[in-house]
Amino acid sequence: MLQVAVTGASGRMGGVFLEYLEGQEDVQGLAVSSPQASVATAGAPENERLSCLEKVCSGQVPDVIVDFSFPDATLAYAVWAASKKVPMIIGTTGFTMPQLDRLADTLHSVPALLSPNMSLMMNLAWRMTANAAAVLPNNKVDVEIIEKHHRDKRNAPSSTALKIAQIVAEKRGWSLAEALRHNARWGMIGPRPQKEIAISSVRGGTLISEHSIIFAGLGESLEITHRSQSLEPFARGSLRAARWIVKQPPGVYDMLDMLGLQEVLY
Ligand SMILES: NC(=O)c1ccc[n+]([C@@H]2O[C@H](COP(=O)([O-])OP(=O)(O)OC[C@H]3O[C@@H](n4cnc5c(N)ncnc54)[C@H](OP(=O)(O)O)[C@@H]3O)[C@@H](O)[C@H]2O)c1
């Protein structure tokens, strides 16, 4: 029986993931929730989170932790995971660069997988984006990214959209910081600069995540779009990642490692 502790259990994604685990005969999901902590937003005490984790696991160490919570909470759970040598899957998004560095430092002694998107198809879309960006000429083809999410999403742009932008920047040999533009066209802005990767973020109602990458050329264009109709693809990908990570040596991985997609394409 694979014991999976789910942190952020009271959230939308944590709830769907736990429900998905209930349908698996060989997996036991342990809900780790600290409702008081979540009300207190980012300042919630670390020890409160950890005591919830200890209580749920009742002294027993789970085989793996799957986290869909909030950056500060994730960092606290990661410290616990590293101290107990528990592998960790992190689906939480919205980390700053310093937070990502701290996570990597904290987790270097355990197997950990971080991905802003656990869906198999979205990971494939990233690889397709890398191929298109490597082949299509920088000076003739513009790249625009449109992402849509529900009205309660906390961060913008989505980390998935940022990852797309990062892939394009890498393939084009551009600095992401210089080329990235977010949602800010208004008035007499003049012609589009060539060295630009633009992201537009749409938020509303119960929209479920959608990402489109548009390669706009001269007289033709190409679009790669990923749409999720439910959160189940993320749950499915997360369980696959959990089963995989428990067999890996210590290190920080992503879904492309698990899927063997790092090497097969450009
Ligand atoms: N990688 C992927 O494929 C993927 C897919 C979907 C969502 N996500 C990401 O997963 C995260 C959770 O998404 P969600 O839609 O489930 O969000 P949500 O409904 O807002 O739930 C977040 C949960 O995090 C916990 N939390 C801990 N500290 C918190 C704090 N300071 N403020 C707010 N919540 C806190 C709470 O659970 P407890 O009270 O139980 O601790 C809360 O219910 C987000 O970062 C989202 O972008 C990733």
The ligand as an SDF file (V2000), in Angstrom:
LIG
                    3D

 48 52  0  0  0  0  0  0  0  0999 V2000
    0.9520   21.5290  -10.8600 N   0  0  0  0  0  0  0  0  0  0  0  0
   -0.2970   21.3750  -11.2680 C   0  0  0  0  0  0  0  0  0  0  0  0
   -0.6040   20.6030  -12.1900 O   0  0  0  0  0  0  0  0  0  0  0  0
   -1.3860   22.1480  -10.5670 C   0  0  0  0  0  0  0  0  0  0  0  0
   -2.7450   21.9060  -10.8380 C   0  0  0  0  0  0  0  0  0  0  0  0
   -3.6970   22.6080  -10.0900 C   0  0  0  0  0  0  0  0  0  0  0  0
   -3.3020   23.5240   -9.1150 C   0  0  0  0  0  0  0  0  0  0  0  0
   -1.9690   23.7410   -8.9350 N   0  0  0  0  0  0  0  0  0  0  0  0
   -1.4750   24.6550   -7.9000 C   0  0  0  0  0  0  0  0  0  0  0  0
   -1.7320   24.0770   -6.6330 O   0  0  0  0  0  0  0  0  0  0  0  0
   -1.9250   25.1220   -5.6600 C   0  0  0  0  0  0  0  0  0  0  0  0
   -3.2580   24.9300   -4.9690 C   0  0  0  0  0  0  0  0  0  0  0  0
   -4.2740   25.1630   -5.9100 O   0  0  0  0  0  0  0  0  0  0  0  0
   -5.8000   25.1560   -5.5000 P   0  0  0  0  0  0  0  0  0  0  0  0
   -6.5840   25.5460   -6.6980 O   0  0  0  0  0  0  0  0  0  0  0  0
   -6.1190   23.8790   -4.8040 O   0  0  0  0  0  0  0  0  0  0  0  0
   -5.8050   26.3540   -4.4410 O   0  0  0  0  0  0  0  0  0  0  0  0
   -6.7840   26.5860   -3.2200 P   0  0  0  0  0  0  0  0  0  0  0  0
   -8.1270   26.0040   -3.4950 O   0  0  0  0  0  0  0  0  0  0  0  0
   -6.6670   28.0260   -2.8750 O   0  0  0  0  0  0  0  0  0  0  0  0
   -6.1390   25.7290   -2.0350 O   0  0  0  0  0  0  0  0  0  0  0  0
   -4.8910   26.0120   -1.5090 C   0  0  0  0  0  0  0  0  0  0  0  0
   -4.7550   25.2970   -0.1550 C   0  0  0  0  0  0  0  0  0  0  0  0
   -3.4510   25.5370    0.3100 O   0  0  0  0  0  0  0  0  0  0  0  0
   -3.4510   25.5370    1.7250 C   0  0  0  0  0  0  0  0  0  0  0  0
   -2.7250   26.6900    2.2530 N   0  0  0  0  0  0  0  0  0  0  0  0
   -1.6560   26.6110    3.0740 C   0  0  0  0  0  0  0  0  0  0  0  0
   -1.1940   27.8050    3.3790 N   0  0  0  0  0  0  0  0  0  0  0  0
   -1.9710   28.6930    2.7640 C   0  0  0  0  0  0  0  0  0  0  0  0
   -1.9790   30.1070    2.7270 C   0  0  0  0  0  0  0  0  0  0  0  0
   -1.0670   30.8360    3.3840 N   0  0  0  0  0  0  0  0  0  0  0  0
   -2.9530   30.7050    1.9960 N   0  0  0  0  0  0  0  0  0  0  0  0
   -3.8480   29.9690    1.3210 C   0  0  0  0  0  0  0  0  0  0  0  0
   -3.8720   28.6180    1.3020 N   0  0  0  0  0  0  0  0  0  0  0  0
   -2.9420   27.9930    2.0330 C   0  0  0  0  0  0  0  0  0  0  0  0
   -4.9050   25.5070    2.1770 C   0  0  0  0  0  0  0  0  0  0  0  0
   -5.1390   24.1530    2.4780 O   0  0  0  0  0  0  0  0  0  0  0  0
   -5.0930   23.6100    3.9780 P   0  0  0  0  0  0  0  0  0  0  0  0
   -5.9900   24.4950    4.7780 O   0  0  0  0  0  0  0  0  0  0  0  0
   -5.6340   22.2400    3.8100 O   0  0  0  0  0  0  0  0  0  0  0  0
   -3.6720   23.6510    4.4200 O   0  0  0  0  0  0  0  0  0  0  0  0
   -5.6780   25.8430    0.9220 C   0  0  0  0  0  0  0  0  0  0  0  0
   -6.9370   25.2350    0.9190 O   0  0  0  0  0  0  0  0  0  0  0  0
   -1.8100   26.4310   -6.4400 C   0  0  0  0  0  0  0  0  0  0  0  0
   -0.4950   26.8950   -6.3480 O   0  0  0  0  0  0  0  0  0  0  0  0
   -2.1250   26.0210   -7.8680 C   0  0  0  0  0  0  0  0  0  0  0  0
   -1.5640   26.8670   -8.8460 O   0  0  0  0  0  0  0  0  0  0  0  0
   -1.0240   23.0800   -9.6310 C   0  0  0  0  0  0  0  0  0  0  0  0
  1  2  1  0
  2  3  2  0
  2  4  1  0
  4  5  1  0
  4 48  2  0
  5  6  2  0
  6  7  1  0
  7  8  2  0
  8  9  1  0
  8 48  1  0
  9 10  1  0
  9 46  1  0
 10 11  1  0
 11 12  1  0
 11 44  1  0
 12 13  1  0
 13 14  1  0
 14 15  2  0
 14 16  1  0
 14 17  1  0
 17 18  1  0
 18 19  2  0
 18 20  1  0
 18 21  1  0
 21 22  1  0
 22 23  1  0
 23 24  1  0
 23 42  1  0
 24 25  1  0
 25 26  1  0
 25 36  1  0
 26 27  1  0
 26 35  1  0
 27 28  2  0
 28 29  1  0
 29 30  1  0
 29 35  2  0
 30 31  1  0
 30 32  2  0
 32 33  1  0
 33 34  2  0
 34 35  1  0
 36 37  1  0
 36 42  1  0
 37 38  1  0
 38 39  2  0
 38 40  1  0
 38 41  1  0
 42 43  1  0
 44 45  1  0
 44 46  1  0
 46 47  1  0
M  CHG  2   8   1  16  -1
M  END
$$$$
